[in-house]
Structure formats: structure tokens, C-alpha cells
Amino acid sequence: MKLTGRRVIADLQELRRLTSDERGGAQRVAWGPVWRQARAWFSKKLHDEVGLSTHVDAAANLWSTFKGSGRGPALVIGSHLDSVPSGGWLDGALGVVVGLEVFRRAKANGTPVDIHVVDWADEEGARFGRSLTGSAASAGSLDPRKELAHLVDRQGVKLPDALAENGVQLNRMLGAHTYFKSLKAGAYLELHIEQGPVLEELRKPVGVVLGTMGVERHSLRFIGQAAHSGAAPLHLRKDAFLAAAEFALATRAISIKYSGKTPKSRVVATCGVVKVEPNFVTAVPGSTEISIDMRALDAKVLAKMLREAKAAAQQAAKRHQVKLEWNHLWDINPRLFDETLMGFVRASIKEVTGGATELPSGPLHDAAEMQPLVPTAMVFAQSSPGISHTRIEDTPKAALDISIKSFLLTVDKTLAHLAR
């Protein structure tokens, strides 16, 4: 069968028309009706074109299997159909829909081992705030009662109720882990758009993903003293905002210090939340909450960044005569991908383009949950513009085609490897 991305692109455009609103953004938010519609569309495509049925596990992950001729370990291909509100047409969907093309090729050519394609449930966490829900349940790293039972969306709907609406019982979600283990997977592959500007800046259509960056996420509160902006002399103020602002600038300096010149050595630090109280024009800020999100592919570098950020916060608090509270929110170690599978990705990309660019993933993906369980690799397609989670997210058709071809070649090499 001819190696082409044409049908995958056509399928993605069909899904885009089906699940976007009048403003053009994807509305496939997990647990909702448009998401269920997208899954029904995908299931029908699998049935009509390949003759396969789908199965939903205990965590609402949607599975389909093409049986192989041999008994080697299986290949799992996955990503997610869910989106953020008014999101992009490719984020997640690319990695699921390409699975249909893998099955088409398997139907035409056969496969030496089983191939499983999965649409992971609620990768985005857009409605309730917990990302990677389905893949974490399959990995056995999710504690449903501790992490999900208390979550409520903006309309006041409880997550357990939304799960029940979709046939999922909170106390049975880890049955997905038992199901995943029964598949006896020997490799996991995921195709995804980069969601950032690196490949576009390098003018490369596709890249080898080295792994997902580790994350340190914390919330700080600087506590000073509110005062009248006209009456409080500068030298007597305990300005909590100035301490927070100094901390934010320090974290930028830390990220610049540890960022290398290559995509592999890039690190980031972001202060995305700032809440000032009393928050009116004639008051010296008495309290300021600020968040910090630090990411790096190297665990030792990430640890150094965190230590220096904590020291910078203490210095800022002392300089502005305020108290400091530091609260840990969440962290995850860097997840480095499998060298053998990355070798297949490199070889496939070189076969299609003549060279292979390597880069880490700053965003997390379902592949991050798979990495501790099974050899894992990812292929990135260029994002142009280099942004995601917006309706203007896009990838040039030529880059999409090249990425899909590279991924399909990677699948072929991985299947041959698993069949040995």
C-alpha cells in the first residue's frame, strides 16, 4: 500500500467539520456530547473501513484491535480525541486518526503482531482540571478517589456524576490498568503536533521527541501589610506585590541561566497566576499569590532551578519585609523515551526528509504515562503558527503529510522489531 498522509488529512478535516462550532474551534471537551459524537464517528470509520469494533475500558478509554499473525508483544498506538473549548483541529486527534490508517495498512498487508489503537479519555482535563485521566488510569498511577472524587466543573457538576453519565464508575476506574496489562504491550507510539514554535523556527516539518520535560509546579504567597498608597512612606512599606514581582523576574533569570542553545537543553519557567489583595488603586498590596511552573528534560537541572527559585523567593521576601508561604502543587519527573524506538523514529524521518531534528516536549502527553510501563516514543509534526489550544492552531499540509509518512514508517519498523 502506498505510503501517504492524504487519507488521514481528509479524515481530520471531516472530523473538524463535524465537531467545530460556528467560530471554527473544536468543541470535543471530554465527557460531553460533542466528544461522544467524535468517538461515534471514529468507531463507525473503524467498522466501515476496516471491519473492527471498539471497546471501552473501565476508565472510558476507547480501544480497537487488529489481530496479528504471530505471538510477539503488541504495539499500542494512541492519543486523544478530546479538546479544550474552541481548541485546534489537530491537537490529539492527529494521533488517533492516524491509527485508522495504520489499520487500513494492516488490512491490506497484514501485521505480524497485534496492533491496538486507543483514544485516551480526558487527556486535556479542560472541564475538571485533571489531565491525562484515562492514560493515568491505564498506567495505574491514578488514585480516583483522592484525585477525582472532589472535582467540580464551572457549572457545579461533580466529576463522578459526569463519569456516570458516560458509563464510568469512579471506584472501578483502575480496572483500566488490569485491561492494559492484559494487552502485553511491547511498544507505545504517539504522533502529535508540537504545539510550540521550535520546528517552525528551524524550518523542519517533523521531529524526534526525546521525552517529556519534568515539571515542578508551586504556589507562593507573599504576606506584607496593606496600607494607604498616599500615607505609607516607601521605606516603611511591606509591599507583597513587589516581592512577587522580584521573584518573577528572578525565575526568568534562572530559566535563561540554565537554557542551552539546543532544543534538547531548553528549559522554561512561568509565573502564570498573580493574585493581589486588596487589589485597588490606592492600596499598597498586603498579600500576593503567585505561581511558578518550571520545566526541564534533565532532572538534575530541574532540581537546581527549583533550589534557586526557593532562594530567590526568600531573598525577595527579606528585601521587602514580607513573610513567605511556599506550597507544593504538583510535580512529575522527566520521562525520557526509549532509545530503540527513537532510533526507528530517526531512521524513518531521515528516510522521508534526509535529516532528523530532536527536541523535548514541554507539554505533557499520554505518552508520559505510558513511558514507565512500556518502551515509548513520539513523533512531532510542525505547528505553524507555533501555538495550540486555540482555533487558529494549524500545520501546513506538506508538513502533516511528511509527519504521517514518518510515523507510518516508524510503525512498520516497530512491528518488525516486535515480531523478532
C-alpha beads as a LAMMPS data file, in Angstrom:
LAMMPS data file: protein, C-alpha beads

420 atoms
419 bonds

1 atom types
1 bond types

-500.0 500.0 xlo xhi
-500.0 500.0 ylo yhi
-500.0 500.0 zlo zhi

Masses

1 110.0

Atoms # bond

1 1 1 0.000 0.000 0.000
2 1 1 1.317 3.436 -0.947
3 1 1 2.727 5.472 1.915
4 1 1 0.654 8.661 2.118
5 1 1 -0.927 11.017 4.607
6 1 1 -3.679 12.063 2.217
7 1 1 -6.477 9.966 3.732
8 1 1 -5.532 10.866 7.299
9 1 1 -5.691 14.571 6.449
10 1 1 -9.076 14.085 4.782
11 1 1 -10.355 12.229 7.862
12 1 1 -9.133 15.028 10.138
13 1 1 -10.860 17.631 8.004
14 1 1 -14.079 15.587 8.201
15 1 1 -13.793 15.446 11.985
16 1 1 -13.119 19.182 12.049
17 1 1 -16.341 19.921 10.181
18 1 1 -18.296 17.585 12.440
19 1 1 -17.093 18.800 15.838
20 1 1 -16.289 22.512 15.455
21 1 1 -18.679 25.348 16.275
22 1 1 -19.555 28.383 14.169
23 1 1 -16.350 30.124 15.298
24 1 1 -14.309 27.225 13.944
25 1 1 -12.857 25.885 17.177
26 1 1 -13.018 22.237 18.224
27 1 1 -15.603 21.529 20.936
28 1 1 -14.681 17.942 21.792
29 1 1 -14.452 18.562 25.543
30 1 1 -14.232 15.252 27.412
31 1 1 -17.380 13.751 28.910
32 1 1 -19.650 15.976 26.781
33 1 1 -21.926 15.301 23.781
34 1 1 -19.552 16.536 21.047
35 1 1 -16.783 14.315 22.418
36 1 1 -19.140 11.345 22.334
37 1 1 -20.093 12.304 18.785
38 1 1 -16.422 12.327 17.749
39 1 1 -15.921 8.883 19.253
40 1 1 -19.014 7.536 17.498
41 1 1 -17.658 8.918 14.205
42 1 1 -14.294 7.254 14.760
43 1 1 -15.882 3.945 15.757
44 1 1 -18.018 3.965 12.619
45 1 1 -14.977 4.666 10.436
46 1 1 -13.181 1.696 12.005
47 1 1 -16.170 -0.560 11.424
48 1 1 -16.982 0.567 7.897
49 1 1 -13.424 0.707 6.524
50 1 1 -11.582 -1.985 8.458
51 1 1 -14.345 -4.138 9.919
52 1 1 -13.261 -3.567 13.518
53 1 1 -15.335 -2.941 16.617
54 1 1 -14.402 -0.757 19.595
55 1 1 -14.239 -1.484 23.297
56 1 1 -14.471 0.995 26.186
57 1 1 -12.475 0.103 29.304
58 1 1 -13.246 0.973 32.933
59 1 1 -11.761 4.475 32.569
60 1 1 -13.613 5.238 29.299
61 1 1 -10.575 4.741 27.070
62 1 1 -11.744 3.680 23.593
63 1 1 -9.855 0.653 22.187
64 1 1 -9.759 -1.235 18.922
65 1 1 -7.558 -4.191 17.979
66 1 1 -6.233 -5.674 14.748
67 1 1 -5.046 -9.221 15.387
68 1 1 -1.591 -10.167 14.205
69 1 1 -0.388 -13.424 12.685
70 1 1 2.231 -14.047 15.378
71 1 1 2.519 -14.103 19.152
72 1 1 5.006 -11.297 19.767
73 1 1 4.297 -8.393 22.127
74 1 1 1.686 -5.959 20.876
75 1 1 2.024 -2.416 19.559
76 1 1 -0.178 0.281 21.102
77 1 1 -0.831 3.488 19.155
78 1 1 -2.709 6.266 20.894
79 1 1 -3.564 9.862 21.599
80 1 1 -6.798 11.701 22.389
81 1 1 -9.902 12.948 20.579
82 1 1 -10.922 15.331 23.369
83 1 1 -10.055 19.028 23.037
84 1 1 -10.105 22.225 25.021
85 1 1 -13.080 24.523 24.334
86 1 1 -12.649 26.220 20.951
87 1 1 -9.424 24.294 20.518
88 1 1 -7.466 23.205 17.482
89 1 1 -8.339 20.616 14.868
90 1 1 -5.119 18.593 15.209
91 1 1 -4.249 18.545 18.918
92 1 1 -4.666 14.903 19.939
93 1 1 -6.919 13.988 17.026
94 1 1 -3.952 13.529 14.687
95 1 1 -2.549 10.716 16.823
96 1 1 -5.861 8.847 16.994
97 1 1 -6.959 9.233 13.388
98 1 1 -3.575 8.068 12.099
99 1 1 -4.421 4.797 13.855
100 1 1 -7.183 4.266 11.309
101 1 1 -4.585 4.490 8.545
102 1 1 -2.381 2.005 10.397
103 1 1 -5.341 -0.392 10.456
104 1 1 -6.029 0.182 6.748
105 1 1 -2.436 -0.771 6.014
106 1 1 -2.689 -3.803 8.302
107 1 1 -5.826 -4.935 6.478
108 1 1 -4.030 -4.666 3.139
109 1 1 -0.631 -6.035 4.184
110 1 1 -1.204 -7.972 7.393
111 1 1 0.626 -7.472 10.687
112 1 1 2.970 -9.855 12.494
113 1 1 1.724 -8.845 15.969
114 1 1 -1.422 -7.351 17.453
115 1 1 -1.973 -3.621 16.985
116 1 1 -4.126 -1.713 19.468
117 1 1 -5.324 1.837 18.803
118 1 1 -6.584 3.820 21.788
119 1 1 -8.337 7.140 22.224
120 1 1 -7.376 8.074 25.771
121 1 1 -10.185 9.657 27.813
122 1 1 -9.824 13.250 29.035
123 1 1 -6.201 13.953 28.185
124 1 1 -6.824 17.696 28.331
125 1 1 -8.523 17.984 31.712
126 1 1 -10.297 21.022 30.256
127 1 1 -13.535 20.641 32.203
128 1 1 -12.422 19.369 35.606
129 1 1 -8.707 20.214 35.688
130 1 1 -7.185 16.710 35.925
131 1 1 -5.216 15.969 32.756
132 1 1 -4.176 12.525 31.429
133 1 1 -7.073 10.893 33.258
134 1 1 -7.575 7.836 31.054
135 1 1 -3.926 7.078 30.405
136 1 1 -3.079 7.535 34.090
137 1 1 -5.788 5.027 34.998
138 1 1 -4.348 2.560 32.482
139 1 1 -0.859 3.165 33.853
140 1 1 -2.059 2.543 37.409
141 1 1 -0.768 5.944 38.533
142 1 1 -4.213 7.453 39.171
143 1 1 -5.897 7.445 42.584
144 1 1 -9.534 8.080 41.527
145 1 1 -10.958 8.764 44.967
146 1 1 -8.144 11.078 46.022
147 1 1 -7.702 12.898 42.710
148 1 1 -11.150 12.878 41.077
149 1 1 -13.952 12.487 43.621
150 1 1 -13.876 16.132 44.763
151 1 1 -13.588 17.813 41.349
152 1 1 -16.401 20.102 40.134
153 1 1 -16.750 21.992 36.855
154 1 1 -17.749 25.650 36.441
155 1 1 -21.420 24.727 36.224
156 1 1 -21.261 22.869 39.536
157 1 1 -21.350 19.366 38.011
158 1 1 -19.331 16.843 40.004
159 1 1 -16.845 14.732 38.077
160 1 1 -18.226 11.428 39.436
161 1 1 -21.629 12.448 38.018
162 1 1 -20.093 13.277 34.628
163 1 1 -18.309 9.927 34.678
164 1 1 -21.555 8.125 35.482
165 1 1 -23.228 9.889 32.547
166 1 1 -20.583 8.222 30.389
167 1 1 -20.911 4.793 31.987
168 1 1 -17.856 5.091 34.232
169 1 1 -17.822 4.218 37.933
170 1 1 -15.173 6.002 39.981
171 1 1 -14.351 3.007 42.163
172 1 1 -13.798 0.760 39.140
173 1 1 -11.600 3.011 37.014
174 1 1 -8.385 1.181 37.833
175 1 1 -9.830 -1.801 36.013
176 1 1 -8.294 0.002 33.032
177 1 1 -4.860 -0.895 34.407
178 1 1 -5.757 -4.569 34.522
179 1 1 -7.005 -4.371 30.940
180 1 1 -3.834 -2.639 29.747
181 1 1 -1.640 -5.301 31.328
182 1 1 -3.654 -7.984 29.528
183 1 1 -2.633 -6.480 26.173
184 1 1 1.014 -7.455 26.764
185 1 1 2.232 -4.321 25.015
186 1 1 5.813 -4.232 23.801
187 1 1 5.809 -0.667 22.474
188 1 1 3.771 2.541 22.541
189 1 1 3.893 5.119 19.739
190 1 1 2.205 8.512 19.552
191 1 1 2.012 11.082 16.778
192 1 1 1.229 14.626 17.939
193 1 1 1.633 18.186 16.827
194 1 1 4.443 20.029 18.576
195 1 1 2.130 22.785 19.925
196 1 1 5.133 25.134 20.015
197 1 1 7.326 27.115 17.607
198 1 1 10.612 25.165 17.638
199 1 1 10.178 23.097 14.460
200 1 1 8.708 26.065 12.638
201 1 1 11.664 28.232 13.674
202 1 1 14.063 25.525 12.484
203 1 1 12.029 25.105 9.272
204 1 1 11.642 21.393 9.914
205 1 1 8.350 19.597 9.198
206 1 1 8.803 16.781 11.716
207 1 1 10.895 15.905 14.755
208 1 1 12.034 13.131 17.090
209 1 1 10.707 13.657 20.624
210 1 1 13.363 12.925 23.254
211 1 1 10.881 12.773 26.123
212 1 1 8.552 14.942 28.142
213 1 1 10.027 17.554 30.442
214 1 1 9.858 17.178 34.179
215 1 1 7.609 19.691 35.919
216 1 1 7.808 21.482 39.270
217 1 1 4.620 23.431 39.988
218 1 1 4.229 25.522 43.145
219 1 1 2.179 28.359 44.602
220 1 1 3.725 31.145 46.715
221 1 1 2.087 33.723 48.937
222 1 1 3.969 36.851 49.972
223 1 1 2.310 38.385 53.040
224 1 1 3.008 42.009 53.855
225 1 1 0.820 44.819 55.128
226 1 1 -1.861 46.679 53.220
227 1 1 -1.652 50.449 53.599
228 1 1 -2.871 53.696 52.065
229 1 1 -0.885 54.436 48.906
230 1 1 -0.607 58.122 49.800
231 1 1 0.124 57.829 53.502
232 1 1 2.653 54.963 53.603
233 1 1 6.283 56.113 53.069
234 1 1 8.279 53.915 50.686
235 1 1 10.866 52.867 53.265
236 1 1 8.185 51.688 55.716
237 1 1 6.101 49.674 53.260
238 1 1 5.728 45.895 53.303
239 1 1 4.708 45.573 49.664
240 1 1 3.820 41.967 48.869
241 1 1 3.455 42.599 45.146
242 1 1 6.970 43.998 44.780
243 1 1 8.324 40.842 46.403
244 1 1 6.305 38.700 43.992
245 1 1 7.399 40.794 41.011
246 1 1 11.044 40.468 42.032
247 1 1 10.558 36.701 42.340
248 1 1 9.027 36.510 38.855
249 1 1 11.994 38.334 37.337
250 1 1 14.376 36.086 39.248
251 1 1 12.741 32.946 37.858
252 1 1 13.116 34.316 34.349
253 1 1 16.814 34.880 35.024
254 1 1 17.087 31.316 36.353
255 1 1 15.499 29.878 33.220
256 1 1 17.814 31.907 30.996
257 1 1 20.794 30.742 33.043
258 1 1 20.004 27.048 32.570
259 1 1 18.718 27.139 28.987
260 1 1 21.184 25.770 26.467
261 1 1 21.487 26.637 22.802
262 1 1 19.875 23.436 21.529
263 1 1 16.217 22.364 21.749
264 1 1 17.304 19.429 23.935
265 1 1 18.728 21.726 26.624
266 1 1 15.891 24.248 26.613
267 1 1 14.209 24.929 29.970
268 1 1 11.259 27.163 30.870
269 1 1 9.839 28.909 33.920
270 1 1 6.421 30.557 34.003
271 1 1 4.571 32.649 36.571
272 1 1 1.055 32.228 35.227
273 1 1 -1.066 33.255 38.232
274 1 1 -0.805 36.520 40.162
275 1 1 -3.485 37.487 42.693
276 1 1 -3.064 40.778 44.550
277 1 1 -5.000 41.896 47.631
278 1 1 -6.643 44.268 48.459
279 1 1 -6.460 44.928 44.696
280 1 1 -7.493 48.553 44.382
281 1 1 -5.616 51.540 43.117
282 1 1 -4.992 53.399 46.382
283 1 1 -3.772 50.417 48.424
284 1 1 -0.270 49.069 48.944
285 1 1 -0.626 45.318 48.251
286 1 1 -0.747 43.445 51.529
287 1 1 -0.830 39.954 50.049
288 1 1 0.169 38.496 46.695
289 1 1 -0.180 34.931 45.463
290 1 1 1.994 33.893 42.527
291 1 1 2.502 30.552 40.797
292 1 1 5.662 29.034 39.367
293 1 1 5.821 26.287 36.733
294 1 1 9.374 25.122 35.919
295 1 1 10.215 22.509 33.264
296 1 1 13.370 20.758 32.070
297 1 1 14.280 17.478 30.410
298 1 1 17.230 16.970 32.775
299 1 1 16.126 16.069 36.322
300 1 1 19.323 17.473 37.875
301 1 1 18.869 20.792 36.075
302 1 1 15.247 20.966 37.200
303 1 1 16.291 20.368 40.808
304 1 1 18.854 23.181 40.602
305 1 1 16.255 25.534 39.143
306 1 1 13.864 24.769 41.989
307 1 1 16.535 25.325 44.670
308 1 1 17.484 28.681 43.176
309 1 1 13.820 29.702 42.847
310 1 1 13.263 28.990 46.540
311 1 1 16.343 31.027 47.455
312 1 1 15.169 33.891 45.223
313 1 1 11.775 33.886 46.923
314 1 1 13.380 34.106 50.376
315 1 1 15.611 36.967 49.258
316 1 1 12.665 38.878 47.765
317 1 1 10.644 38.406 50.942
318 1 1 13.509 39.647 53.105
319 1 1 14.217 42.656 50.889
320 1 1 10.596 43.832 51.035
321 1 1 9.986 42.920 54.693
322 1 1 7.241 40.395 53.988
323 1 1 6.573 36.808 55.013
324 1 1 6.620 33.900 52.568
325 1 1 4.459 30.782 52.301
326 1 1 5.551 28.151 49.748
327 1 1 3.071 25.434 48.731
328 1 1 3.810 22.452 46.503
329 1 1 1.118 21.873 43.873
330 1 1 2.360 19.056 41.627
331 1 1 5.462 17.572 40.088
332 1 1 6.473 14.884 37.622
333 1 1 9.910 13.582 36.715
334 1 1 11.254 13.910 33.172
335 1 1 10.098 10.960 31.071
336 1 1 12.839 10.025 28.610
337 1 1 11.740 7.903 25.681
338 1 1 13.102 4.538 24.591
339 1 1 16.375 4.646 22.645
340 1 1 15.489 1.741 20.353
341 1 1 12.130 3.213 19.354
342 1 1 13.633 6.694 18.969
343 1 1 16.146 5.073 16.639
344 1 1 13.261 3.856 14.486
345 1 1 11.789 7.370 14.519
346 1 1 15.121 8.926 13.491
347 1 1 15.619 6.421 10.687
348 1 1 12.071 6.919 9.408
349 1 1 12.299 10.713 9.410
350 1 1 15.673 10.581 7.649
351 1 1 14.166 8.252 5.053
352 1 1 11.440 10.784 4.313
353 1 1 13.282 14.095 4.762
354 1 1 17.022 13.366 4.783
355 1 1 17.578 14.501 8.381
356 1 1 16.055 14.180 11.853
357 1 1 15.682 17.054 14.312
358 1 1 15.442 16.170 18.007
359 1 1 13.565 18.118 20.660
360 1 1 11.897 17.591 24.037
361 1 1 8.211 18.065 24.718
362 1 1 7.381 20.834 27.160
363 1 1 3.685 19.864 27.298
364 1 1 2.792 16.515 28.809
365 1 1 1.156 13.817 26.702
366 1 1 -0.411 10.425 27.309
367 1 1 2.973 9.020 26.272
368 1 1 4.339 10.341 29.577
369 1 1 2.024 7.951 31.439
370 1 1 2.999 5.049 29.163
371 1 1 6.767 5.559 29.467
372 1 1 7.184 3.873 32.887
373 1 1 5.243 0.795 31.688
374 1 1 6.334 0.146 28.119
375 1 1 9.006 1.320 25.637
376 1 1 7.636 4.595 24.286
377 1 1 8.368 7.078 21.519
378 1 1 6.700 10.100 19.926
379 1 1 6.806 11.880 16.577
380 1 1 6.134 15.623 16.453
381 1 1 4.576 17.386 13.475
382 1 1 5.440 21.037 12.995
383 1 1 2.951 23.561 14.366
384 1 1 2.548 26.691 12.248
385 1 1 1.741 29.046 13.832
386 1 1 3.589 27.536 16.755
387 1 1 0.652 27.609 19.152
388 1 1 -2.111 25.286 20.248
389 1 1 -5.264 25.232 22.397
390 1 1 -6.759 27.782 20.020
391 1 1 -8.870 27.555 16.881
392 1 1 -6.050 29.023 14.761
393 1 1 -3.796 26.064 15.547
394 1 1 -2.537 24.611 12.269
395 1 1 0.112 22.590 10.463
396 1 1 0.953 23.024 6.759
397 1 1 -0.460 20.146 4.725
398 1 1 3.002 19.265 3.392
399 1 1 4.375 19.001 6.937
400 1 1 1.374 16.930 8.002
401 1 1 1.912 14.541 5.112
402 1 1 5.621 14.163 5.903
403 1 1 4.898 13.597 9.605
404 1 1 2.274 10.965 8.874
405 1 1 4.591 9.143 6.455
406 1 1 7.390 9.233 9.031
407 1 1 5.076 7.839 11.676
408 1 1 3.805 5.045 9.428
409 1 1 7.377 4.034 8.635
410 1 1 8.119 4.036 12.370
411 1 1 5.148 1.729 12.883
412 1 1 6.488 -0.653 10.223
413 1 1 9.942 -0.753 11.834
414 1 1 8.453 -1.247 15.300
415 1 1 6.222 -4.105 14.165
416 1 1 9.203 -5.857 12.593
417 1 1 11.129 -5.371 15.849
418 1 1 8.318 -6.767 17.985
419 1 1 7.917 -9.791 15.717
420 1 1 11.514 -10.986 16.241

Bonds

1 1 1 2
2 1 2 3
3 1 3 4
4 1 4 5
5 1 5 6
6 1 6 7
7 1 7 8
8 1 8 9
9 1 9 10
10 1 10 11
11 1 11 12
12 1 12 13
13 1 13 14
14 1 14 15
15 1 15 16
16 1 16 17
17 1 17 18
18 1 18 19
19 1 19 20
20 1 20 21
21 1 21 22
22 1 22 23
23 1 23 24
24 1 24 25
25 1 25 26
26 1 26 27
27 1 27 28
28 1 28 29
29 1 29 30
30 1 30 31
31 1 31 32
32 1 32 33
33 1 33 34
34 1 34 35
35 1 35 36
36 1 36 37
37 1 37 38
38 1 38 39
39 1 39 40
40 1 40 41
41 1 41 42
42 1 42 43
43 1 43 44
44 1 44 45
45 1 45 46
46 1 46 47
47 1 47 48
48 1 48 49
49 1 49 50
50 1 50 51
51 1 51 52
52 1 52 53
53 1 53 54
54 1 54 55
55 1 55 56
56 1 56 57
57 1 57 58
58 1 58 59
59 1 59 60
60 1 60 61
61 1 61 62
62 1 62 63
63 1 63 64
64 1 64 65
65 1 65 66
66 1 66 67
67 1 67 68
68 1 68 69
69 1 69 70
70 1 70 71
71 1 71 72
72 1 72 73
73 1 73 74
74 1 74 75
75 1 75 76
76 1 76 77
77 1 77 78
78 1 78 79
79 1 79 80
80 1 80 81
81 1 81 82
82 1 82 83
83 1 83 84
84 1 84 85
85 1 85 86
86 1 86 87
87 1 87 88
88 1 88 89
89 1 89 90
90 1 90 91
91 1 91 92
92 1 92 93
93 1 93 94
94 1 94 95
95 1 95 96
96 1 96 97
97 1 97 98
98 1 98 99
99 1 99 100
100 1 100 101
101 1 101 102
102 1 102 103
103 1 103 104
104 1 104 105
105 1 105 106
106 1 106 107
107 1 107 108
108 1 108 109
109 1 109 110
110 1 110 111
111 1 111 112
112 1 112 113
113 1 113 114
114 1 114 115
115 1 115 116
116 1 116 117
117 1 117 118
118 1 118 119
119 1 119 120
120 1 120 121
121 1 121 122
122 1 122 123
123 1 123 124
124 1 124 125
125 1 125 126
126 1 126 127
127 1 127 128
128 1 128 129
129 1 129 130
130 1 130 131
131 1 131 132
132 1 132 133
133 1 133 134
134 1 134 135
135 1 135 136
136 1 136 137
137 1 137 138
138 1 138 139
139 1 139 140
140 1 140 141
141 1 141 142
142 1 142 143
143 1 143 144
144 1 144 145
145 1 145 146
146 1 146 147
147 1 147 148
148 1 148 149
149 1 149 150
150 1 150 151
151 1 151 152
152 1 152 153
153 1 153 154
154 1 154 155
155 1 155 156
156 1 156 157
157 1 157 158
158 1 158 159
159 1 159 160
160 1 160 161
161 1 161 162
162 1 162 163
163 1 163 164
164 1 164 165
165 1 165 166
166 1 166 167
167 1 167 168
168 1 168 169
169 1 169 170
170 1 170 171
171 1 171 172
172 1 172 173
173 1 173 174
174 1 174 175
175 1 175 176
176 1 176 177
177 1 177 178
178 1 178 179
179 1 179 180
180 1 180 181
181 1 181 182
182 1 182 183
183 1 183 184
184 1 184 185
185 1 185 186
186 1 186 187
187 1 187 188
188 1 188 189
189 1 189 190
190 1 190 191
191 1 191 192
192 1 192 193
193 1 193 194
194 1 194 195
195 1 195 196
196 1 196 197
197 1 197 198
198 1 198 199
199 1 199 200
200 1 200 201
201 1 201 202
202 1 202 203
203 1 203 204
204 1 204 205
205 1 205 206
206 1 206 207
207 1 207 208
208 1 208 209
209 1 209 210
210 1 210 211
211 1 211 212
212 1 212 213
213 1 213 214
214 1 214 215
215 1 215 216
216 1 216 217
217 1 217 218
218 1 218 219
219 1 219 220
220 1 220 221
221 1 221 222
222 1 222 223
223 1 223 224
224 1 224 225
225 1 225 226
226 1 226 227
227 1 227 228
228 1 228 229
229 1 229 230
230 1 230 231
231 1 231 232
232 1 232 233
233 1 233 234
234 1 234 235
235 1 235 236
236 1 236 237
237 1 237 238
238 1 238 239
239 1 239 240
240 1 240 241
241 1 241 242
242 1 242 243
243 1 243 244
244 1 244 245
245 1 245 246
246 1 246 247
247 1 247 248
248 1 248 249
249 1 249 250
250 1 250 251
251 1 251 252
252 1 252 253
253 1 253 254
254 1 254 255
255 1 255 256
256 1 256 257
257 1 257 258
258 1 258 259
259 1 259 260
260 1 260 261
261 1 261 262
262 1 262 263
263 1 263 264
264 1 264 265
265 1 265 266
266 1 266 267
267 1 267 268
268 1 268 269
269 1 269 270
270 1 270 271
271 1 271 272
272 1 272 273
273 1 273 274
274 1 274 275
275 1 275 276
276 1 276 277
277 1 277 278
278 1 278 279
279 1 279 280
280 1 280 281
281 1 281 282
282 1 282 283
283 1 283 284
284 1 284 285
285 1 285 286
286 1 286 287
287 1 287 288
288 1 288 289
289 1 289 290
290 1 290 291
291 1 291 292
292 1 292 293
293 1 293 294
294 1 294 295
295 1 295 296
296 1 296 297
297 1 297 298
298 1 298 299
299 1 299 300
300 1 300 301
301 1 301 302
302 1 302 303
303 1 303 304
304 1 304 305
305 1 305 306
306 1 306 307
307 1 307 308
308 1 308 309
309 1 309 310
310 1 310 311
311 1 311 312
312 1 312 313
313 1 313 314
314 1 314 315
315 1 315 316
316 1 316 317
317 1 317 318
318 1 318 319
319 1 319 320
320 1 320 321
321 1 321 322
322 1 322 323
323 1 323 324
324 1 324 325
325 1 325 326
326 1 326 327
327 1 327 328
328 1 328 329
329 1 329 330
330 1 330 331
331 1 331 332
332 1 332 333
333 1 333 334
334 1 334 335
335 1 335 336
336 1 336 337
337 1 337 338
338 1 338 339
339 1 339 340
340 1 340 341
341 1 341 342
342 1 342 343
343 1 343 344
344 1 344 345
345 1 345 346
346 1 346 347
347 1 347 348
348 1 348 349
349 1 349 350
350 1 350 351
351 1 351 352
352 1 352 353
353 1 353 354
354 1 354 355
355 1 355 356
356 1 356 357
357 1 357 358
358 1 358 359
359 1 359 360
360 1 360 361
361 1 361 362
362 1 362 363
363 1 363 364
364 1 364 365
365 1 365 366
366 1 366 367
367 1 367 368
368 1 368 369
369 1 369 370
370 1 370 371
371 1 371 372
372 1 372 373
373 1 373 374
374 1 374 375
375 1 375 376
376 1 376 377
377 1 377 378
378 1 378 379
379 1 379 380
380 1 380 381
381 1 381 382
382 1 382 383
383 1 383 384
384 1 384 385
385 1 385 386
386 1 386 387
387 1 387 388
388 1 388 389
389 1 389 390
390 1 390 391
391 1 391 392
392 1 392 393
393 1 393 394
394 1 394 395
395 1 395 396
396 1 396 397
397 1 397 398
398 1 398 399
399 1 399 400
400 1 400 401
401 1 401 402
402 1 402 403
403 1 403 404
404 1 404 405
405 1 405 406
406 1 406 407
407 1 407 408
408 1 408 409
409 1 409 410
410 1 410 411
411 1 411 412
412 1 412 413
413 1 413 414
414 1 414 415
415 1 415 416
416 1 416 417
417 1 417 418
418 1 418 419
419 1 419 420
